[in-house]
Amino acid sequence: MSAPTQRTSIQLYRDLLRLLAHIAPGTSPKSVALRTTVRAQFENSRNEEDPAKIEALKANAVRALSNYMLYQGGVQDKKKGGKLGAAMDNYHERSVQGMQRNGNDSDDKKGAADSIGM
């Protein structure tokens, strides 16, 4: 197999659809949603002609596949009492807390701007 970003767009699209068939077989709502998302992302970029942008889009698709595989590995590891799943949960909790803090900060700034008539 060639390097991930050297694969053609159609090869990458087919790889994604094969992975989706493995992840969510059949016509479950999850399967339909995932296929619709992949199809829409590729459709949005169908007429892209800039080689650098095409490579970036393909790299993003490969990264998404890699992230999913890592996530699934962590889920399986967690079920077996492994450290990867626990580390992923810890990271997720910290990320959520950080997003909540950032969201509250922007609300505070908005409130301060409203109080001075901005």
Disulfide bonds with the S-S distance in Angstrom:
none
